[in-house]
């Protein structure tokens, strides 16, 4: 994997985890705050609902009590009870009595808005008084039951009224309605809205709404994180490309150097660490160019010297091999080189001679003045331990900071016979 891809992958991963942790932190805090706020609203609204409901029912009981205890209402009730037909109510006296009750009784009720009329159901006759602050008040005569009017109305309040909630509404408010479902059989479902408890809350519904908000926040955070990560990836990719560009150029130039192209200079305008490295490399390349020129010159000189040495070596080798005297080159007594005359003189092969010391061939005398020629006669040994007299001429030469002894061996056995 290239450095650019590593940088992009590394920084993108780091940015993703940072954004993820930040989003989780924001989501958690938003969730806790919303749930806490929702709980406070629920508690407050429940207390408000209970207070308003209690006040509402108290007002209704008071109104019913006033209605039940009113003498005009009793007279109307008994008149309806004795009536066989609806037309009885249209009687002038009874209608005046009813209108008188409605007008007089309005002074005792919380609300003074009424609606009157006669309703006939299959079970009886009913006079309905509509009062805004309470529910529809039904005064009815049940032909199958002759209970007192007060008992009927009390039963309606205590058993048949209930509060129902509608579906969701705006701003987390649940609108409620007061319904009198069994006030009159065949006329169930007569509903009015009451201002006092119109903002009753349901715990489950407010929490459901709160969780919808939390879910929306979560979705927005996720979407925002994805968008940020995408832009972060693009941004890091571009920045990494710019930052890695000098390294790519450096790599290209180093590839040339790898092919021994030391004459190329790295061109890069950068004042950072990469620029410093390139400056050092250019300095090294310059020195290498200088050394390369010197090496080439030295190589040419060595070739010329080698050619000359080869020529001299051939000449010396010819002289060395055709010499009638034996020639031995040795370093501190270790034989390094011999000619064929020594082989014939001693009876040893070259390989055998190279494994011997110089004192194994003749009795050596110590040279007093090193660097000069040293002449003496001694006894040499042939293969098979046969001895013969020889004349020795020794001298030393310097070769590559080494001192090498050169020994000329001449057989003087014939000289002794004469």
C-alpha positions in Angstrom: 0.0 0.0 0.0 1.4 3.4 -1.0 2.1 6.1 1.6 -0.8 8.2 0.1 -3.3 5.4 0.6 -2.0 4.8 4.1 -2.4 8.5 5.0 -5.9 8.7 3.5 -7.0 5.5 5.3 -5.4 6.5 8.6 -6.8 10.0 8.8 -10.2 9.0 7.5 -10.5 6.3 10.1 -9.4 8.7 12.8 -11.8 11.4 11.7 -14.7 8.9 11.5 -14.1 7.7 15.1 -13.9 11.3 16.3 -17.1 12.2 14.5 -18.8 9.0 15.8 -17.8 9.8 19.4 -19.0 13.4 19.1 -22.3 12.4 17.5 -22.9 9.7 20.2 -22.2 12.3 22.9 -24.6 14.8 21.3 -27.3 12.2 20.8 -27.1 10.9 24.3 -27.3 14.4 25.8 -30.1 15.4 23.5 -32.0 12.2 24.4 -31.6 12.6 28.1 -32.6 16.3 27.9 -35.7 15.6 25.9 -36.8 12.7 28.1 -36.3 14.8 31.2 -38.3 17.7 29.7 -41.0 15.3 28.6 -41.3 13.8 32.0 -41.5 17.2 33.6 -44.4 18.1 31.2 -46.2 14.9 31.9 -46.0 15.4 35.6 -47.1 19.0 35.4 -49.9 18.2 32.9 -51.2 15.3 35.0 -51.4 17.6 38.0 -53.1 20.2 35.9 -55.5 17.7 34.4 -56.4 16.3 37.8 -57.0 19.7 39.2 -59.1 20.8 36.2 -61.1 17.6 36.1 -61.9 17.8 39.8 -63.0 21.4 39.4 -65.0 20.5 36.3 -66.9 17.7 38.0 -67.5 19.8 41.1 -69.1 22.5 39.0 -71.3 20.0 37.3 -72.4 18.5 40.6 -73.3 22.0 41.8 -75.3 22.7 38.7 -77.1 19.4 38.8 -77.9 20.0 42.5 -79.4 23.4 41.7 -81.4 21.9 38.8 -82.7 19.0 40.9 -83.7 21.1 43.8 -85.5 23.7 41.7 -89.3 23.5 42.0 -90.0 24.6 38.5 -88.0 21.7 37.2 -90.0 19.3 39.3 -93.2 20.7 37.9 -91.9 20.3 34.4 -90.9 16.8 35.2 -94.3 15.8 36.5 -96.0 17.5 33.6 -93.9 15.5 31.2 -94.6 12.4 33.2 -98.3 12.8 33.0 -98.2 13.8 29.3 -99.2 11.1 26.8 -98.1 12.9 23.7 -95.5 15.4 22.6 -98.3 17.9 21.8 -98.9 18.3 25.5 -95.8 20.3 25.8 -97.0 22.8 23.3 -99.7 23.8 25.6 -99.4 27.6 26.3 -99.3 27.2 30.1 -96.7 24.4 30.0 -94.5 26.3 27.5 -94.7 29.4 29.6 -93.7 27.4 32.7 -90.7 25.9 30.8 -89.6 29.3 29.5 -89.9 30.8 32.9 -87.7 28.0 34.4 -85.0 28.5 31.7 -84.9 32.3 32.2 -85.0 32.2 36.0 -82.6 29.3 36.4 -79.9 31.0 34.3 -79.0 33.2 37.2 -77.9 30.1 39.3 -75.7 28.4 36.7 -72.0 28.9 35.8 -72.9 29.4 32.2 -76.0 31.2 30.9 -76.1 29.9 27.4 -79.0 27.3 26.9 -80.6 25.3 24.3 -84.0 23.8 24.9 -86.1 21.4 23.1 -88.0 18.1 23.4 -86.4 14.8 22.3 -88.3 11.6 22.0 -86.5 8.3 22.2 -87.9 4.8 22.1 -87.6 4.6 25.9 -89.0 7.9 27.0 -89.3 11.7 26.6 -86.4 14.1 27.4 -86.0 17.8 27.7 -82.4 18.8 26.9 -80.7 21.9 28.3 -77.3 22.7 26.7 -74.9 24.5 28.9 -71.4 25.4 27.5 -69.4 25.0 30.7 -70.8 21.5 31.4 -72.0 18.8 29.2 -75.5 18.4 27.8 -77.8 18.0 30.7 -80.5 15.4 30.0 -83.7 15.4 32.0 -85.7 12.4 30.9 -88.6 10.2 32.0 -88.0 6.5 31.6 -91.3 4.7 31.3 -89.9 1.6 32.8 -88.4 3.3 35.8 -90.1 5.8 38.2 -87.0 6.7 40.2 -86.6 10.2 41.4 -85.1 12.7 39.1 -82.2 13.4 41.5 -81.1 9.8 41.4 -81.2 9.7 37.7 -79.0 12.8 37.3 -76.6 11.7 40.0 -76.2 8.3 38.2 -75.4 10.1 35.0 -72.6 12.1 36.7 -71.0 9.3 38.6 -71.2 6.4 36.2 -71.7 7.5 32.6 -69.3 10.5 32.0 -65.8 9.8 30.8 -62.8 11.6 29.3 -61.5 10.4 26.0 -58.3 11.5 24.2 -57.9 12.0 20.5 -55.0 11.1 18.3 -51.7 13.0 18.2 -51.9 16.8 17.8 -49.3 19.6 17.2 -46.9 20.7 19.9 -47.2 17.5 21.9 -50.7 18.5 23.1 -53.4 15.9 23.3 -56.9 17.4 22.9 -59.5 15.8 25.1 -63.3 15.6 24.9 -65.9 15.0 27.5 -68.4 12.4 26.2 -71.7 11.4 27.7 -72.1 8.0 26.1 -75.1 6.7 27.9 -77.0 9.8 28.7 -79.8 8.8 26.4 -80.1 5.4 24.7 -80.3 6.0 21.0 -78.6 9.4 21.3 -75.1 8.3 22.6 -72.0 10.1 21.4 -73.1 13.7 22.1 -69.8 15.5 22.7 -68.6 18.9 23.6 -65.2 20.3 24.2 -64.4 21.7 27.6 -61.8 24.5 27.9 -60.7 23.4 31.3 -59.3 20.0 30.3 -58.6 20.4 26.6 -54.9 20.0 27.2 -54.8 16.7 29.0 -51.7 14.5 28.3 -51.2 10.8 27.9 -47.8 9.5 29.2 -47.4 7.0 26.4 -48.3 9.5 23.7 -46.0 12.3 24.9 -43.1 9.8 25.3 -43.9 8.4 21.8 -43.7 11.9 20.4 -40.5 12.6 22.3 -38.9 9.4 20.9 -39.9 10.5 17.4 -38.0 13.7 18.0 -35.0 11.7 19.3 -35.2 9.4 16.3 -35.2 12.4 14.0 -32.2 13.9 15.8 -30.4 10.5 15.5 -31.1 10.3 11.8 -29.9 13.8 11.2 -26.7 13.1 13.1 -26.1 9.9 11.1 -26.8 11.7 7.8 -24.6 14.6 8.9 -21.8 12.2 9.9 -21.9 10.5 6.6 -21.7 13.8 4.7 -18.9 15.0 6.9 -16.9 11.7 6.5 -17.3 11.9 2.7 -16.1 15.5 2.6 -13.3 14.5 5.1 -12.3 11.7 2.8 -12.1 14.0 -0.2 -10.3 16.7 1.7 -7.7 14.2 3.1 -7.3 12.6 -0.3 -6.5 16.0 -1.9 -4.2 17.2 1.0 -2.4 13.8 1.0 -1.9 14.0 -2.7 -0.3 17.4 -2.3 1.9 16.3 0.6 3.0 13.1 -1.1 3.8 14.8 -4.4 7.4 15.7 -3.3 8.0 12.2 -2.2 6.8 10.8 -5.5 9.2 13.1 -7.4 12.0 12.1 -5.0 11.2 8.4 -5.7 11.4 9.1 -9.5 14.8 10.7 -9.2 16.0 8.0 -6.9 15.1 5.4 -9.5 17.4 7.2 -11.9 20.2 7.2 -9.3 19.6 3.4 -8.8 20.5 3.1 -12.5 23.8 4.8 -11.8 22.7 8.1 -13.3 24.7 10.2 -10.8 24.6 13.3 -13.0 21.0 14.1 -12.3 20.2 16.7 -9.7 17.0 16.6 -7.7 14.8 19.6 -8.4 12.3 20.4 -5.7 11.4 23.7 -4.2 10.6 22.8 -0.6 11.7 24.3 2.7 10.5 21.4 4.9 12.2 18.2 5.9 11.9 16.7 2.4 13.7 19.8 1.0 16.5 19.3 3.5 16.8 15.6 2.5 16.9 16.5 -1.2 19.6 19.1 -0.5 21.8 16.4 1.2 21.2 14.0 -1.6 22.2 16.6 -4.2 25.4 17.2 -2.2 26.1 13.5 -2.1 25.4 13.2 -5.9 27.9 16.0 -6.6 30.5 14.3 -4.5 29.8 11.0 -6.3 30.2 12.6 -9.6 33.6 14.0 -8.6 34.6 10.6 -7.2 33.3 8.9 -10.4 35.6 11.1 -12.5 38.5 10.3 -10.3 37.7 6.6 -10.4 37.5 6.7 -14.2 40.9 8.4 -14.4 42.4 6.0 -11.9 40.9 3.1 -13.9 42.5 4.4 -17.0 45.9 4.8 -15.2 45.6 1.3 -13.8 44.8 -0.1 -17.2 47.9 1.6 -18.6 50.0 0.4 -15.7 48.7 -3.1 -15.9 49.6 -3.2 -19.6 53.1 -2.0 -18.9 53.4 -4.5 -16.0 52.2 -7.3 -18.3 54.8 -6.3 -20.8 57.5 -6.2 -18.2 56.2 -9.4 -16.6 56.5 -11.2 -19.9 60.0 -10.0 -20.3 60.9 -10.8 -16.7 59.2 -14.1 -16.9 61.2 -15.1 -19.9 64.4 -14.1 -18.2 63.3 -15.7 -15.0 62.6 -19.0 -16.7 65.7 -19.2 -18.9 68.1 -18.2 -16.1 70.8 -20.8 -15.4 70.7 -19.8 -11.7 68.0 -20.8 -9.4 65.7 -18.0 -8.3 63.7 -18.1 -5.1 61.4 -15.3 -3.7 60.5 -15.7 -0.1 59.1 -13.8 2.8 60.6 -14.5 6.2 61.7 -17.9 5.0 58.3 -18.9 3.4 58.8 -19.7 -0.3 56.6 -17.6 -2.6 58.0 -18.2 -6.0 60.6 -20.4 -7.7 61.8 -20.9 -11.3 62.3 -24.2 -13.1 66.1 -24.2 -12.5 65.4 -24.7 -8.7 63.1 -27.6 -9.6 65.9 -29.3 -11.6 68.5 -28.4 -9.0 66.6 -29.8 -6.0 64.4 -32.5 -7.6 61.2 -31.0 -6.0 58.1 -29.9 -7.9 56.8 -26.3 -7.6 53.9 -27.4 -5.3 56.4 -29.2 -3.0 58.7 -26.2 -2.9 55.9 -23.8 -2.0 55.1 -25.9 1.0 58.7 -25.7 2.4 60.8 -23.1 4.2 63.9 -21.7 2.8 66.1 -23.3 5.4 64.8 -26.7 4.3 66.7 -26.2 1.0 70.1 -24.8 2.2 71.9 -23.7 5.3 71.1 -20.0 5.5 73.5 -17.4 7.0 72.3 -14.2 8.6 72.8 -11.0 6.5 74.4 -8.2 8.4 73.7 -5.3 6.0 70.1 -5.5 4.8 69.3 -4.0 1.5 72.7 -4.8 -0.1 73.9 -7.9 -1.9 75.0 -10.7 0.3 77.3 -13.5 -1.0 78.2 -16.7 0.6 78.7 -20.4 0.0 76.7 -23.1 1.7 75.4 -26.7 1.4 72.0 -27.3 -0.3 69.8 -30.3 0.0 68.2 -32.3 -2.8 65.2 -34.5 -2.7 66.3 -37.7 -0.9 68.5 -35.7 1.5 71.4 -35.6 -0.9 73.6 -32.5 -0.5 75.6 -30.3 -2.9 77.5 -27.1 -2.6 75.9 -23.9 -3.8 76.7 -20.2 -4.0 74.1 -17.9 -2.6 73.4 -14.3 -3.6 70.7 -12.6 -1.5 69.1 -9.2 -1.5 65.8 -7.6 -0.5 63.3 -5.6 -2.5 60.2 -3.6 -1.5 56.9 -4.5 -3.2 53.6 -2.9 -2.1 55.0 -2.0 1.3 56.3 -5.5 1.8 60.0 -6.5 2.0 60.6 -9.6 -0.1 63.9 -11.5 -0.2 65.4 -12.6 -3.6 67.8 -15.5 -3.5 70.0 -16.6 -6.5 71.2 -20.1 -6.1 74.2 -21.4 -8.2 75.3 -25.0 -8.2 79.2 -25.0 -7.7 79.5 -28.7 -7.5 81.5 -28.8 -10.8 83.8 -26.0 -9.5 84.8 -28.2 -6.5 85.9 -31.1 -8.8 88.3 -28.9 -10.8 
